Amino acid sequence: MSTDRNIVVIGGGPAGVWAAIGAKQQDPAAAVVLLTEEHCEPYEKPPLSKAVLLGKRVPGDALIAGPGGLAGHGVVLELLAQCAAVDRSARAVTTMDGRRFPYDALVIATGATVRDVPQLPPGMPRVHYLRTEGQARALQADLQACRHLLVIGGGLIGLEVAASAAELGVKVTVLEMLPRILARVCDDETAAAVFAEHQRHDVDIRVGTGLADAAPQRDGRIAVTTTAGEGIAADLIVVGTGAKPDDRLAAAAGLAVDDGIVADEYCRTSDPAIFAAGDVVRFPGPHGPVRQENWRHAQDQGSVAGHNAAGAAETYAAVPSFWSEQYDLYIQGTGWRTSNPAARVRRPLPGKSMLMFEIAEGRLVYAMGINAQRDLAIARRLIERKTPVDIAALAEPEQPLAAMLKAK
C-alpha cells in the first residue's frame, strides 16, 4: 500500500462518489479528494423528478455516500470546484477559482449534460431542464401555481415529471417525436401499458409529434406550435430530450473521446494515469463500444474505476439495469438489449404487473418488468451467470424463476 498516493476524482454524481469511496477502500492510506461543481454534499438524483417534485423529500434526505457523507469514508470533498483543465504532464487538476490538485491517479466522472432544444434555451423564463437539485427546487416551486405543463420528450425523465405533475393536479401534455414513448428502453407492449396508465391520469401524450416553434406571451405563458401544426399554450415547459456526455474536459486534455471518454475494461483512458466512469464513458460492451446512462451502471463502474485508480486491476463487466417510478408503476429493466433476439417471451402476471424476457443462444440476455421486483432480481442473476433457460418455463407463471438458477 502507498502512504502518499494522491487520487483526485472529478464529479459529484454516483460514479464519482463510488470511485472516491472505492479508491479509499482499496488504499486506505491514499489521500482521496472529490471535486464537485455543486454547493452541497453529493445527493441521489433519481428522486428529483419524483419525490422531490411531490414535496415528499429534499435532496439532502438521500446522500449518495450515506448519512455521514464522504467525510465518513475518509474522502475530502471540495465544493464549488468547477474544473478548468487537466494538466497531464504535471499530473494536476486546476479549478476555475485557481485551486490546484496534484494527482498520482485521476478519475473523471463528469457525467452528462442536458440535450437542449434551440427553441427553448436554458434560462428562458418558465422553461425548465432537470439535472440538479437547484433545478428541481425551482420546478417544484413553479408547479405550485401551474395549470398546464408541457413536457418535451417521452423518455423516462419526461414521463416521471409528467406523472409527478399529474399527481399534483396539473394538466399535462407530452410531446414525443418518435412513434411511441420509451423507445430506448421498452418493448412495444410494456410501453403501451405505461402509456395507458398516463391516459388514466388524464395526461395527453402526443407521439410522432415534435416542437416546431415557441414564443413567450404577454400573460407569461409560452405559445408552442407542434410539427403537426397544433398550437399549445403552457404555463411551464419541462424539456426532457435526453443527455449528452460531458467529455469536454477530457477532450481538452487530449484524451481519446468518441461520444464519451473512451475507456477499456479496466476503466482506464488513453492516459494510463487517468480513469473514467459513469455516463461520460464509452466502454467495451458485449456488442461493441457502448455508453450507459443509469444509476446502477454509474455506481458499479465508479467503484471499479476507484479501485483501479488505487492499484487494483479489476475488469468492469456488470450487467446494466435501470428503474423508473411513475404513479404506482415500478418499471425495471436489466441486461443487454439486442436488435434481434432469438426469442421474446412474456410471463403472465396479475393486475398491472408485467414481465418480458429476451433470449439469445439459449440464455436470457434482457428482462423487463412492471411491479415485478423479485422476478427481475432473479432475472439479473440468470443473466450474470449466463445460465441456460427453458423458454417454455419462462412463459409459465407456475414455474419459479429461482429454480432456473440451479440449472446446470
C-alpha positions as CSV (number, residue, x, y, z in Angstrom):
1,M,0.0,0.0,0.0
2,S,1.1,3.5,-0.8
3,T,1.4,6.0,2.0
4,D,1.4,9.1,-0.2
5,R,-0.8,8.3,-3.2
6,N,-2.9,11.3,-4.3
7,I,-6.2,10.3,-6.0
8,V,-8.4,13.0,-7.4
9,V,-12.0,12.4,-8.6
10,I,-13.9,14.9,-10.7
11,G,-17.7,14.7,-10.5
12,G,-20.2,14.6,-7.7
13,G,-22.6,12.0,-9.2
14,P,-22.8,8.4,-8.2
15,A,-19.9,7.4,-10.4
16,G,-17.6,10.0,-8.8
17,V,-18.7,9.2,-5.3
18,W,-18.3,5.5,-5.6
19,A,-15.0,6.0,-7.3
20,A,-13.8,8.0,-4.4
21,I,-15.1,5.5,-1.8
22,G,-13.7,2.6,-3.8
23,A,-10.3,4.2,-4.0
24,K,-10.2,4.7,-0.3
25,Q,-11.3,1.2,0.3
26,Q,-8.6,-0.2,-2.0
27,D,-5.8,2.0,-0.4
28,P,-6.8,3.4,3.0
29,A,-3.6,5.3,3.2
30,A,-4.2,7.3,0.0
31,A,-5.3,10.9,0.0
32,V,-8.6,10.9,-1.9
33,V,-10.2,14.2,-3.0
34,L,-13.6,14.6,-4.8
35,L,-14.3,17.8,-6.7
36,T,-17.9,18.8,-7.3
37,E,-19.3,21.9,-9.0
38,E,-22.3,22.0,-6.7
39,H,-22.5,23.7,-3.3
40,C,-23.6,20.6,-1.3
41,E,-22.8,17.0,-0.4
42,P,-23.5,14.8,-3.4
43,Y,-27.1,13.5,-3.5
44,E,-29.1,11.0,-5.3
45,K,-30.7,12.3,-8.5
46,P,-33.5,9.8,-9.2
47,P,-35.8,11.4,-6.6
48,L,-35.5,14.8,-8.3
49,S,-38.2,14.0,-10.9
50,K,-40.4,12.2,-8.4
51,A,-40.4,12.6,-4.6
52,V,-38.7,16.0,-4.6
53,L,-41.3,17.4,-7.1
54,L,-44.1,16.0,-4.9
55,G,-42.6,17.6,-1.8
56,K,-42.1,14.3,-0.1
57,R,-38.3,14.6,0.1
58,V,-35.5,17.0,-0.2
59,P,-32.2,16.1,-1.9
60,G,-30.4,16.1,1.4
61,D,-32.5,13.2,2.5
62,A,-30.6,10.9,0.1
63,L,-26.9,11.4,0.2
64,I,-25.0,9.1,-2.1
65,A,-22.3,8.4,0.5
66,G,-24.8,7.8,3.3
67,P,-25.7,9.9,6.4
68,G,-22.1,10.6,7.2
69,G,-21.3,11.9,3.8
70,L,-18.0,11.5,2.0
71,A,-16.1,12.5,5.2
72,G,-17.4,9.4,6.8
73,H,-15.4,7.4,4.2
74,G,-12.2,9.4,4.7
75,V,-12.7,11.4,1.4
76,V,-12.1,15.1,1.2
77,L,-14.9,16.9,-0.5
78,E,-14.2,20.2,-2.4
79,L,-17.3,22.2,-3.1
80,L,-17.9,24.7,-5.9
81,A,-14.9,23.2,-7.6
82,Q,-15.5,23.7,-11.4
83,C,-12.6,22.2,-13.2
84,A,-10.8,24.4,-15.7
85,A,-8.1,22.0,-17.0
86,V,-6.3,18.7,-16.5
87,D,-2.5,19.1,-16.9
88,R,-1.5,15.6,-17.8
89,S,2.3,16.4,-17.9
90,A,2.3,17.8,-14.4
91,R,-0.5,15.5,-13.3
92,A,-2.6,18.2,-11.7
93,V,-6.2,19.5,-12.0
94,T,-6.9,23.2,-11.7
95,T,-10.3,24.8,-11.0
96,M,-11.8,28.0,-12.2
97,D,-11.0,29.7,-9.0
98,G,-7.3,28.8,-9.1
99,R,-7.2,25.8,-6.8
100,R,-4.7,23.1,-7.9
101,F,-4.9,19.4,-7.1
102,P,-1.9,17.2,-7.9
103,Y,-2.7,13.5,-8.6
104,D,-1.0,10.2,-9.0
105,A,-4.2,8.8,-10.4
106,L,-7.3,10.7,-11.6
107,V,-10.9,9.6,-12.1
108,I,-13.1,11.6,-14.5
109,A,-16.8,11.2,-13.7
110,T,-18.2,14.3,-15.2
111,G,-21.5,12.6,-16.2
112,A,-23.8,14.0,-18.9
113,T,-25.4,17.4,-19.6
114,V,-28.9,18.0,-20.8
115,R,-29.6,18.0,-24.6
116,D,-31.2,21.4,-25.0
117,V,-33.8,22.4,-27.5
118,P,-32.9,25.5,-29.6
119,Q,-36.4,27.0,-29.4
120,L,-36.3,26.6,-25.6
121,P,-32.8,27.6,-24.4
122,P,-31.8,27.1,-20.8
123,G,-32.5,30.3,-18.9
124,M,-35.7,31.1,-20.9
125,P,-38.4,32.1,-18.4
126,R,-40.9,29.3,-17.5
127,V,-38.7,26.7,-19.2
128,H,-37.1,24.0,-17.0
129,Y,-34.4,21.5,-17.5
130,L,-33.9,18.9,-14.8
131,R,-30.5,17.8,-13.8
132,T,-29.6,19.4,-10.4
133,E,-31.2,19.9,-7.0
134,G,-31.4,23.6,-7.7
135,Q,-33.4,23.0,-10.9
136,A,-35.7,20.5,-9.1
137,R,-36.4,23.1,-6.4
138,A,-37.2,25.8,-9.0
139,L,-39.5,23.5,-10.9
140,Q,-41.3,22.3,-7.7
141,A,-41.9,26.0,-6.7
142,D,-43.3,26.8,-10.2
143,L,-45.5,23.8,-10.3
144,Q,-47.5,25.1,-7.3
145,A,-49.2,27.7,-9.4
146,C,-49.1,25.8,-12.7
147,R,-52.3,24.9,-14.5
148,H,-50.9,23.4,-17.7
149,L,-47.5,21.8,-18.0
150,L,-46.0,20.9,-21.4
151,V,-43.3,18.2,-21.4
152,I,-41.0,17.8,-24.4
153,G,-39.8,14.2,-24.6
154,G,-41.5,10.9,-23.8
155,G,-38.5,9.2,-22.2
156,L,-38.0,8.2,-18.6
157,I,-37.3,11.7,-17.2
158,G,-40.1,13.4,-19.1
159,L,-42.7,10.8,-18.1
160,E,-41.6,10.8,-14.5
161,V,-42.1,14.6,-14.4
162,A,-45.4,14.2,-16.2
163,A,-46.6,11.7,-13.6
164,S,-45.5,13.8,-10.7
165,A,-47.2,16.9,-12.1
166,A,-50.4,14.9,-12.8
167,E,-50.4,13.7,-9.1
168,L,-50.3,17.4,-8.1
169,G,-53.4,18.0,-10.1
170,V,-51.7,19.8,-13.0
171,K,-52.9,19.4,-16.6
172,V,-50.1,17.8,-18.6
173,T,-49.3,17.4,-22.3
174,V,-46.3,15.4,-23.5
175,L,-44.8,15.7,-27.0
176,E,-42.7,12.7,-28.2
177,M,-41.1,12.8,-31.7
178,L,-40.9,9.1,-32.1
179,P,-43.8,6.8,-32.9
180,R,-44.1,5.7,-29.2
181,I,-42.9,6.5,-25.7
182,L,-39.9,4.9,-24.0
183,A,-38.4,3.7,-27.4
184,R,-34.9,3.4,-26.0
185,V,-35.7,1.2,-23.0
186,C,-39.1,-0.6,-23.6
187,D,-40.6,-3.1,-25.9
188,D,-43.9,-2.1,-27.6
189,E,-46.3,-3.8,-25.1
190,T,-44.6,-2.5,-22.0
191,A,-44.5,1.0,-23.4
192,A,-48.2,0.7,-24.2
193,A,-49.0,-0.3,-20.6
194,V,-47.2,2.8,-19.4
195,F,-48.9,5.0,-22.0
196,A,-52.3,3.7,-20.8
197,E,-51.5,4.5,-17.2
198,H,-50.7,8.1,-18.1
199,Q,-54.0,8.2,-20.0
200,R,-55.8,7.0,-16.9
201,H,-54.3,10.1,-15.1
202,D,-55.5,12.4,-18.0
203,V,-52.0,13.0,-19.3
204,D,-52.2,13.9,-23.0
205,I,-49.3,12.2,-24.8
206,R,-48.9,13.0,-28.5
207,V,-46.5,10.7,-30.2
208,G,-44.9,11.3,-33.6
209,T,-45.1,15.0,-32.7
210,G,-42.2,17.4,-32.1
211,L,-41.7,21.1,-31.3
212,A,-41.7,23.5,-34.3
213,D,-41.7,26.9,-32.5
214,A,-42.2,28.5,-29.1
215,A,-42.8,32.1,-28.2
216,P,-43.4,33.9,-24.8
217,Q,-46.8,35.5,-24.4
218,R,-47.7,38.7,-22.6
219,D,-49.6,36.8,-20.0
220,G,-46.5,34.9,-19.0
221,R,-47.4,31.6,-20.8
222,I,-45.5,30.1,-23.7
223,A,-47.2,29.5,-27.0
224,V,-46.0,26.4,-28.8
225,T,-46.5,25.2,-32.3
226,T,-46.0,21.5,-32.9
227,T,-44.8,19.8,-36.0
228,A,-48.4,18.7,-36.6
229,G,-49.4,22.4,-36.8
230,E,-51.2,22.4,-33.5
231,G,-51.0,25.2,-31.0
232,I,-50.5,24.8,-27.3
233,A,-50.3,27.5,-24.6
234,A,-48.5,26.3,-21.5
235,D,-47.7,27.9,-18.1
236,L,-44.5,25.9,-17.8
237,I,-42.4,23.7,-20.1
238,V,-40.1,20.9,-19.0
239,V,-37.5,19.7,-21.6
240,G,-36.6,16.0,-21.2
241,T,-35.0,15.3,-24.6
242,G,-32.1,13.2,-23.2
243,A,-28.5,13.9,-22.3
244,K,-25.1,14.0,-23.9
245,P,-21.8,13.0,-22.3
246,D,-19.9,15.9,-20.7
247,D,-16.5,14.9,-22.2
248,R,-15.3,18.5,-22.8
249,L,-12.7,18.5,-20.0
250,A,-11.3,15.2,-21.2
251,A,-11.2,16.3,-24.9
252,A,-9.4,19.5,-23.9
253,A,-6.8,17.4,-22.1
254,G,-6.1,15.3,-25.2
255,L,-7.8,12.1,-24.1
256,A,-9.5,9.9,-26.7
257,V,-13.2,10.7,-26.9
258,D,-15.9,9.4,-29.2
259,D,-19.3,10.5,-27.9
260,G,-17.9,10.0,-24.5
261,I,-14.5,9.3,-23.0
262,V,-13.0,6.1,-24.5
263,A,-12.0,3.7,-21.7
264,D,-11.0,0.0,-21.6
265,E,-12.4,-2.8,-19.5
266,Y,-10.3,-1.5,-16.6
267,C,-11.9,1.9,-16.9
268,R,-8.6,3.3,-18.0
269,T,-8.5,6.0,-20.6
270,S,-5.8,6.7,-23.2
271,D,-3.7,8.1,-20.4
272,P,-2.7,5.2,-18.1
273,A,-2.9,7.6,-15.0
274,I,-6.5,8.6,-15.8
275,F,-9.6,6.5,-15.3
276,A,-13.2,7.3,-16.2
277,A,-16.6,6.1,-15.0
278,G,-20.3,6.7,-15.4
279,D,-22.5,8.4,-18.1
280,V,-19.5,10.1,-19.7
281,V,-17.7,6.8,-20.6
282,R,-17.8,4.7,-23.8
283,F,-16.6,1.3,-22.8
284,P,-16.4,-2.3,-24.2
285,G,-19.9,-3.9,-24.2
286,P,-20.9,-7.4,-25.4
287,H,-22.0,-6.0,-28.7
288,G,-19.3,-3.3,-29.1
289,P,-18.4,0.0,-27.5
290,V,-21.4,1.4,-25.6
291,R,-22.4,4.2,-23.2
292,Q,-24.8,3.7,-20.4
293,E,-26.9,6.3,-18.5
294,N,-28.3,4.9,-15.4
295,W,-27.7,4.9,-11.6
296,R,-26.6,1.2,-11.3
297,H,-24.0,1.5,-14.0
298,A,-22.6,4.7,-12.6
299,Q,-22.2,3.1,-9.1
300,D,-20.7,-0.2,-10.4
301,Q,-18.3,1.3,-12.9
302,G,-17.4,4.1,-10.4
303,S,-16.4,1.5,-7.8
304,V,-14.2,-0.4,-10.3
305,A,-12.6,2.8,-11.6
306,G,-11.8,3.9,-8.0
307,H,-10.3,0.5,-7.1
308,N,-8.1,0.5,-10.1
309,A,-7.0,4.1,-9.6
310,A,-5.8,2.9,-6.2
311,G,-3.8,0.0,-7.6
312,A,-6.3,-2.8,-8.3
313,A,-6.8,-4.5,-11.7
314,E,-10.5,-5.2,-11.8
315,T,-12.5,-5.5,-15.0
316,Y,-15.9,-3.9,-15.4
317,A,-18.4,-6.4,-16.7
318,A,-21.5,-5.6,-14.7
319,V,-25.0,-6.3,-16.1
320,P,-26.7,-2.9,-16.6
321,S,-30.1,-2.2,-15.1
322,F,-32.5,0.8,-14.7
323,W,-35.7,1.6,-12.9
324,S,-38.4,4.3,-13.1
325,E,-41.3,5.1,-10.8
326,Q,-44.5,6.5,-12.4
327,Y,-47.7,6.5,-10.4
328,D,-47.9,3.1,-8.8
329,L,-45.8,1.5,-11.6
330,Y,-42.3,0.4,-10.8
331,I,-40.7,-0.1,-14.2
332,Q,-37.4,-2.0,-14.4
333,G,-35.0,-3.4,-17.0
334,T,-31.9,-5.5,-16.7
335,G,-29.4,-6.9,-19.2
336,W,-28.2,-6.1,-22.7
337,R,-30.9,-5.4,-25.3
338,T,-30.3,-6.7,-28.8
339,S,-31.9,-5.6,-32.0
340,N,-32.9,-9.2,-33.0
341,P,-33.2,-11.5,-30.0
342,A,-33.8,-15.2,-30.9
343,A,-37.0,-15.1,-28.8
344,R,-39.1,-12.7,-26.8
345,V,-41.2,-14.3,-24.1
346,R,-43.9,-12.8,-21.8
347,R,-44.8,-14.3,-18.4
348,P,-48.5,-13.5,-17.5
349,L,-48.8,-11.7,-14.2
350,P,-51.8,-10.3,-12.3
351,G,-53.0,-6.7,-12.3
352,K,-50.7,-4.1,-13.5
353,S,-47.6,-6.3,-13.3
354,M,-45.8,-7.3,-16.5
355,L,-42.7,-9.4,-17.2
356,M,-40.8,-9.8,-20.6
357,F,-37.7,-11.8,-21.4
358,E,-35.4,-11.7,-24.4
359,I,-33.3,-14.8,-25.2
360,A,-30.2,-15.3,-27.4
361,E,-28.2,-18.5,-27.8
362,G,-30.4,-20.3,-25.2
363,R,-29.6,-17.8,-22.5
364,L,-31.5,-14.9,-21.0
365,V,-30.0,-11.6,-22.2
366,Y,-32.5,-9.0,-21.2
367,A,-35.6,-8.7,-18.9
368,M,-38.1,-6.0,-18.3
369,G,-41.0,-5.8,-15.9
370,I,-43.5,-3.6,-14.2
371,N,-44.1,-4.2,-10.5
372,A,-42.1,-7.4,-10.7
373,Q,-39.1,-6.6,-8.5
374,R,-38.4,-10.1,-7.2
375,D,-38.6,-11.7,-10.6
376,L,-36.3,-9.0,-12.0
377,A,-33.7,-9.6,-9.3
378,I,-33.6,-13.3,-10.2
379,A,-33.5,-12.5,-13.9
380,R,-30.4,-10.3,-13.3
381,R,-28.7,-13.3,-11.7
382,L,-29.6,-15.5,-14.6
383,I,-28.1,-13.0,-17.0
384,E,-25.0,-12.6,-14.8
385,R,-24.4,-16.3,-14.6
386,K,-25.2,-16.9,-18.3
387,T,-27.5,-19.7,-17.2
388,P,-29.3,-21.7,-20.0
389,V,-33.0,-21.2,-19.7
390,D,-36.1,-23.1,-20.8
391,I,-38.3,-20.8,-23.0
392,A,-41.5,-22.6,-22.1
393,A,-40.7,-22.4,-18.4
394,L,-40.1,-18.6,-18.7
395,A,-43.6,-18.2,-20.1
396,E,-45.2,-20.3,-17.3
397,P,-46.0,-18.3,-14.2
398,E,-46.3,-21.5,-12.2
399,Q,-42.6,-22.3,-12.9
400,P,-40.5,-20.4,-10.3
401,L,-37.6,-18.4,-11.9
402,A,-35.4,-19.2,-8.9
403,A,-35.4,-22.9,-9.9
404,M,-33.6,-22.0,-13.1
405,L,-30.7,-20.7,-11.1
406,K,-30.0,-24.3,-10.1
407,A,-29.9,-25.5,-13.7
408,K,-26.7,-26.9,-14.9
